[in-house]
Amino acid sequence: MCTVDHEAAAVTATAALTAAYPHLRQEAFPHPALEGCEDVEWSSVPGCPVDVPVVLRGLLDPDAAEMAERALDWLVMSGPMSISATMPAVVPYLLRLTADPSVPRRNELFGLVLVAAALSAPTDPENAWDLAVSGPENDHPERALCRAAFVADAAWVRRLLADDELLAGLQLGEDERTSLAQAAGL
C-alpha cells in the first residue's frame, strides 16, 4: 500500500511557495481575514510543521494563490478522507478569506470549506460503514474541534450560504449546504 507523508508534503509545498514568493515570509498582510493568525501558537498544533501565516498570506496574492492553495491542502488534510489537526485552527481564516470576493481562488477555498464541514461530521457509532470509512469519533478529536470552529464562526458560514455571487458559479448541492450548516450548528 502506498502512503503519503502529509507533513513532509506540507513542508515541501510551503518551501516551494516561499522560494517562489519570498515576500510572503517577510511581510504581514494587513487583510482583516488574517487578523490574529500571527498570534496563533501554530507550533503547538500537532502535525503543524510549517509557517501557516505564510501559506495564508499566499492565498491573498494573485500570483501565489494557486501554489498557496496546494500547500494549504497538504497542511489541512491528513489523507484523502480525513482532516488534519491543523484544520480546526485554519477554519476561521478560511471562512473569512472565502467571504471576501476579492480573494483569488475564492471558489476553490469554498470547496475546501465544504470538505472540512463534510469530513468533520460526527461518526455514527451504530453505522458500520461510517465507522469503516471515518473511524471512531474518539480516535479523531480534530473533527469535534473543527465543528467547534465552525460553530464559533457560524456568522461567517451564514454569510457564505447567503452569498449569491459566490454560490452562482457553483453547483452546490443540498447535501453540501446541509453539511456546512450542520457543521456550524445552524
C-alpha positions in Angstrom: 0.0 0.0 0.0 1.3 3.4 -0.9 1.3 6.0 1.8 2.0 9.7 1.7 3.6 11.7 4.5 1.3 14.8 4.5 3.5 16.6 7.0 6.6 16.3 4.7 4.4 17.2 1.7 3.2 20.3 3.5 6.8 21.3 4.4 7.9 20.8 0.8 4.9 22.7 -0.7 5.5 25.6 1.7 9.2 25.7 1.0 8.4 25.8 -2.8 5.9 28.6 -2.1 8.4 30.7 -0.1 11.1 30.1 -2.6 8.9 31.3 -5.5 7.4 34.2 -3.5 9.9 35.2 -0.7 8.0 38.3 0.1 5.3 36.1 1.8 7.7 35.3 4.6 8.8 38.9 5.1 5.6 40.9 5.2 2.5 40.6 7.2 -0.6 41.4 5.1 -3.0 43.8 6.9 -6.0 41.9 5.5 -8.8 41.7 8.0 -9.4 38.0 7.2 -6.0 37.2 8.6 -6.3 39.2 11.8 -4.9 37.2 14.6 -3.2 34.5 12.5 0.3 35.7 13.5 -0.7 35.3 17.2 -1.7 31.6 17.0 0.8 29.2 18.5 0.9 27.1 15.3 3.9 25.0 16.6 1.6 23.7 19.4 -0.8 22.3 16.9 0.0 18.6 16.4 1.4 17.8 13.0 1.7 21.5 12.0 5.3 21.7 10.8 5.1 24.8 8.7 4.6 28.6 9.0 0.8 28.7 8.5 0.6 32.6 8.2 2.9 32.4 5.1 0.5 30.0 3.5 -2.5 32.1 4.4 -0.8 35.3 3.1 -0.1 33.4 -0.1 -3.8 32.9 -0.6 -4.2 36.7 -0.9 -1.5 37.2 -3.5 -3.0 36.7 -7.0 0.4 35.3 -8.3 1.0 32.9 -5.4 -2.6 31.9 -4.6 -2.7 28.6 -6.6 0.6 27.4 -5.1 -0.6 28.6 -1.6 -3.8 26.7 -2.0 -1.9 23.5 -2.8 0.3 24.0 0.3 -2.8 24.6 2.4 -4.4 21.4 1.1 -1.4 19.4 2.2 -1.4 21.2 5.6 -5.1 20.7 6.5 -5.7 17.2 5.1 -4.1 14.1 6.7 -5.4 11.8 4.0 -7.9 11.7 1.2 -10.9 11.4 3.5 -9.6 12.9 6.7 -8.7 16.4 8.1 -5.5 17.1 10.0 -5.3 18.6 13.5 -4.4 21.9 11.7 -7.8 22.2 10.0 -9.7 23.5 13.1 -7.2 26.3 13.7 -7.3 27.3 10.0 -11.2 27.2 9.7 -11.7 30.8 11.0 -9.3 32.3 8.5 -10.5 30.1 5.7 -14.1 31.2 6.3 -13.1 34.9 6.3 -11.0 34.6 3.2 -13.8 32.8 1.3 -16.2 35.5 2.3 -14.1 38.2 0.6 -15.0 38.5 -3.1 -11.5 40.0 -3.9 -9.6 36.9 -2.7 -8.1 34.9 -5.6 -9.3 31.3 -6.0 -12.3 32.0 -3.7 -14.4 29.2 -5.2 -11.6 26.7 -4.6 -11.3 27.9 -1.0 -15.1 27.4 -0.6 -14.6 23.9 -1.8 -12.1 23.3 1.0 -14.6 24.8 3.5 -17.2 22.3 2.2 -14.7 19.4 2.5 -13.9 20.5 6.1 -17.5 20.6 7.0 -18.3 17.1 5.5 -15.2 15.4 7.0 -15.8 16.9 10.4 -19.3 15.4 10.7 -19.6 13.1 13.7 -19.4 9.4 13.1 -22.4 7.3 13.9 -21.2 4.5 16.2 -24.1 2.3 15.2 -23.3 2.6 11.5 -20.6 0.1 10.4 -20.0 1.8 7.1 -19.5 5.2 8.8 -17.0 3.6 11.3 -15.2 1.8 8.5 -14.8 5.0 6.4 -14.2 7.6 9.1 -13.2 5.7 12.2 -14.5 6.1 15.7 -15.1 9.7 16.9 -12.8 9.2 19.9 -9.9 8.5 17.6 -10.3 11.8 15.7 -10.6 14.7 18.1 -9.8 17.1 15.2 -13.4 16.5 13.9 -15.0 17.8 17.1 -12.5 20.7 17.2 -13.4 21.6 13.6 -17.1 21.5 14.3 -16.4 23.8 17.3 -14.5 26.2 15.0 -17.5 26.3 12.6 -19.9 26.9 15.4 -17.7 29.7 16.8 -17.8 31.3 13.3 -21.4 30.5 12.4 -22.0 34.1 11.3 -19.4 33.6 8.6 -21.0 30.4 7.5 -24.4 32.1 7.3 -22.8 34.8 5.2 -21.3 32.3 2.8 -24.5 30.4 2.4 -26.3 33.7 1.6 -23.6 34.9 -0.8 -25.4 34.8 -4.2 -22.3 35.9 -6.0 -20.2 33.0 -4.6 -23.0 30.4 -5.0 -24.0 31.5 -8.5 -21.0 29.8 -10.2 -21.1 26.7 -8.1 -23.1 23.5 -8.4 -23.8 23.5 -4.6 -26.0 20.5 -3.8 -28.5 20.4 -0.9 -26.3 17.8 0.8 -23.3 20.2 0.8 -25.4 23.1 2.0 -26.8 21.0 4.8 -23.4 19.6 5.8 -22.0 23.1 6.1 -25.0 24.4 8.1 -24.9 21.4 10.4 -21.1 21.8 11.0 -21.9 25.4 12.1 -24.8 24.3 14.3 -27.3 26.2 12.1 
